[in-house]
Amino acid sequence: QVQLVESGGGLVQPGGSLRLSCAASGSIFTINTMGWYRQSPEKQRELVAAVSTRAYTFYADSVKGRFTISRDNAKNTEYLKMSDLKPEDTEVYYCHLLEYVQGRREYWGQGNQDTVSS
């Protein structure tokens, strides 16, 4: 079983920055994709950014140029640096891991509320 533990985030003023971390543990396949989703009560969960083991990255249009995703494969940890934050970035952020081992397997972190407010 794989566990994802998130840390970082919290409350920040508009224009500020936050850094999220997600550490994966357990039986993790060498090749995988880690990412961050976010969700608010009135919206569906959306993919914010993702990074593969080989460092290929994806960003949602709404965060391009403001968010940076990275990972440390040796530590099975990913990071999301969020800059120039806006009130509309206020959502619950979830860490995600996707791997294909005898089929598709995905795992989720516990989710953390990040609030951008003055």
C-alpha positions in Angstrom: 0.0 0.0 0.0 1.1 3.5 -0.7 0.7 6.5 1.6 0.9 10.1 0.7 1.5 12.7 3.5 1.2 16.4 2.7 2.7 19.3 4.4 3.0 23.1 3.9 0.4 25.5 2.8 -2.0 27.5 5.0 -3.1 31.1 4.9 -1.4 33.8 2.7 -2.2 37.2 1.4 -2.9 37.9 -2.3 0.4 38.1 -4.2 2.1 35.9 -1.6 3.7 32.4 -1.9 3.2 29.0 -0.4 5.1 25.7 -0.8 3.4 22.3 -0.6 5.2 19.0 -0.1 4.0 15.5 -0.4 6.0 12.5 0.7 5.1 9.0 -0.6 5.9 5.9 1.2 5.2 2.2 0.8 5.4 0.0 -2.2 6.0 2.5 -5.0 6.7 1.6 -8.6 9.8 3.2 -10.0 8.0 4.9 -12.8 5.1 7.0 -11.8 3.5 10.5 -12.1 2.9 12.7 -9.0 0.7 15.7 -9.1 -1.5 18.1 -7.3 -5.3 18.5 -7.6 -7.5 21.1 -6.0 -11.1 21.3 -5.2 -13.6 23.7 -3.7 -17.2 22.9 -2.7 -18.7 24.4 -5.8 -16.3 23.0 -8.3 -15.0 19.6 -9.5 -11.6 18.4 -8.5 -9.1 19.7 -11.1 -5.5 18.8 -12.0 -3.3 21.7 -11.2 0.2 20.3 -12.0 1.9 17.0 -12.5 5.5 15.7 -12.9 6.6 12.3 -14.1 9.6 10.3 -12.8 11.4 11.6 -15.9 10.6 15.2 -15.0 8.0 15.8 -17.7 5.6 18.4 -16.4 2.0 19.6 -16.9 0.3 22.7 -15.7 -3.2 23.9 -15.8 -3.6 27.1 -17.8 -4.8 28.9 -14.7 -1.5 28.4 -12.9 1.1 28.5 -15.7 3.8 31.0 -14.9 2.8 31.1 -11.2 3.2 27.5 -9.9 6.2 25.3 -10.2 6.1 21.5 -9.6 9.2 19.5 -8.8 10.2 16.2 -7.3 13.0 14.4 -5.6 12.9 10.8 -6.8 15.3 9.6 -4.2 12.9 10.8 -1.5 9.7 10.0 -3.3 8.7 13.5 -2.6 7.1 16.2 -4.7 6.8 19.9 -4.2 4.5 22.6 -5.5 5.8 26.2 -5.2 2.8 28.6 -5.6 3.6 32.2 -6.3 1.5 35.3 -7.0 -1.4 33.7 -5.3 -4.9 34.9 -5.9 -8.1 34.6 -3.9 -9.4 32.2 -6.6 -6.5 29.8 -5.7 -8.3 29.2 -2.3 -9.1 25.5 -2.4 -8.3 22.2 -0.8 -5.1 20.8 -2.4 -4.6 17.1 -2.8 -1.4 15.2 -3.5 -1.8 12.4 -6.1 0.3 9.5 -7.3 -0.4 7.5 -10.5 1.3 4.4 -11.5 0.7 1.5 -13.9 1.5 -1.8 -12.2 -0.7 -4.6 -13.3 -3.2 -1.9 -14.2 -3.8 1.7 -13.2 -3.3 2.5 -9.6 -3.8 5.9 -8.0 -3.4 7.2 -4.5 -4.4 10.4 -2.7 -3.1 12.6 0.1 -5.4 13.8 2.9 -5.9 17.2 1.4 -5.0 20.6 2.9 -6.9 23.8 2.8 -4.9 26.7 1.3 -6.5 30.1 1.7 -5.5 33.3 -0.1 -7.1 36.3 1.6 -6.3 39.8 2.9 
